[in-house]
Amino acid sequence: MDQSDLLRNTVKAFEEAGADYLLVGSVASAVYGEPRLTLDIDVVADLREQHLPRFLSRFPPNDFYVSREAVVAAIREKRQFNILHPASGLKIDVIVRKPDEFDRSRFARKRPMKVFTDGSATFASPEDIIIKKLEYYRDGGSEKHLRDIAGILKVSGAGLDSNYIERWAVLKGVLDIWKAVLSRRNR
């Protein structure tokens, strides 16, 4: 299984279960910016316990490692769980949607995009990807997040809603990082 196959399976799992989802992280950054190698797929999902039978059926135990108990705990506690495909080394990080203003906003701004010859997937907006990447950089300092933001600005910059980004950058306490990114880009 390659990443494209895993992405297709992941999208089908959420769709068949009837769970709203957003592709985020490096997969989304590559759609709006410049691609980079990654071994994971990041998804924010409105996953609920009633979705689990259909959802988990797409990840059979002979091919995937996923703990049903960890999934249930993540749903109840609104946190993250992982699905591993040991044969390929690929991983899916599923972040359970929070009942907060930011998640309401980013789900309202979701974008279906054709990424398969025969179908599409739902992505967070590029602005929301940038906001989360600013937070991840603040919290962990990894330069890959700044590179992803720079790629999005390079490819999608003209169409971005900079007022939206700035508003959330203020609310999330990352305005100084956002201004530094913009300053670096303008040099």
ABEGO torsion letter per residue (X at the ends): XBAAAAAAAAAAAAAAAGBBBBBBEAAAAAAABBBBBBABBBBBBBBBAAAAAAAAAABBAAABBBBAAAAAAAAAAGBBBBBBBAAAGBBBBBBBBBBBAAAAAAAAABBBBBABAABBBBBBBAAAAAAAAAAAAAAAGBAAAAAAAAAAAAAAAAABBAAAAAAAAAAAGAAAAAAAAAAAAAX
